[in-house]
Amino acid sequence: MTNKLGAALRNQEKKNKYSLPELLSALNCPRSSYYYQQTRVKKQDNYFHVKEKIKDIFEANHCCYGYRRIHAALKKED
């Protein structure tokens, strides 16, 4: 639902034609969800690099490593 909300409300034409309360009532969505989605889109992922390392380790080992082996591999890298 939040992805639909974000995509629907980013459409500039709808914003110019309708007010925010009208759009939210048409989508049957609370105002807080709209503002939450706005801040979530702007926020950077602080763990992006760590997630990429985990993904690389997992895929390099034929998707067979669990969290213990991945954790050990991450500690070994540092």
N, C-alpha and C positions, 0 to 999 in steps of 0.2 A: 504494500500500500504506500509506503513512504517513497519508493522510487517513482510510482505514478504521480504522487503528490508533487515531488520535486520537479519532474518533467512537465507536468501540467501547469504549474505556477510560474515556471521560468519563461513560459511563452509570453513575449513582450506584448503581443497583440491583445491577449486576454487581459493583461494587467492594465492596458490603456483603456479598454472598453468596460471592464467590470472592476468594482472595488474588491479589495481583499476579503472582507466579510462575505460578499456575495459568492466569490469563488469557493471559499471554504465551506459555506453552507451547501453549495451545489455538490461539492465532493463529500459532504458529510464528514468533515475532518476538523478536529480542534485546532485552534489558532496556535497552540503551543507546539503541535507537531510540525507546522509550517516553519516556525522559527528554529526549532530543533534541527530540521533538515537543512536549513540555510547555514547554520553554524557548522554542521557536520560536513558539508561540502567544502567549506573554506578551510577546515582544520586539516593540518598535515598529519600523516601517519608517522609517529615517532619511532615506530619499530619496523619501518619498511626494510631497512638493510638487514636486520636480524631475520625477518620473515623470508627474505630472499636467500640468505645463507641456509636456513632450515630447508627451504624448498630444494636448493641445489644439492645439499647432502642427501636428502630423501630420494631424489631422482637419480643421483649418481650411484646409489646402492640399490637400484632396481625396485624402488618403492617398498623395501622390506624392513627398513629401520623403524624401530619404535622410538618412543620419547627418550628412553634411557640411552640408547646408542647415539641418537642425535645430540643429546646433551653432552655425552662424552666426546663426540666429534667436535662440537663447538668449543668445549674446554681445551681440547687438544690444539685447535687452531689459534687460540689466544695465547 
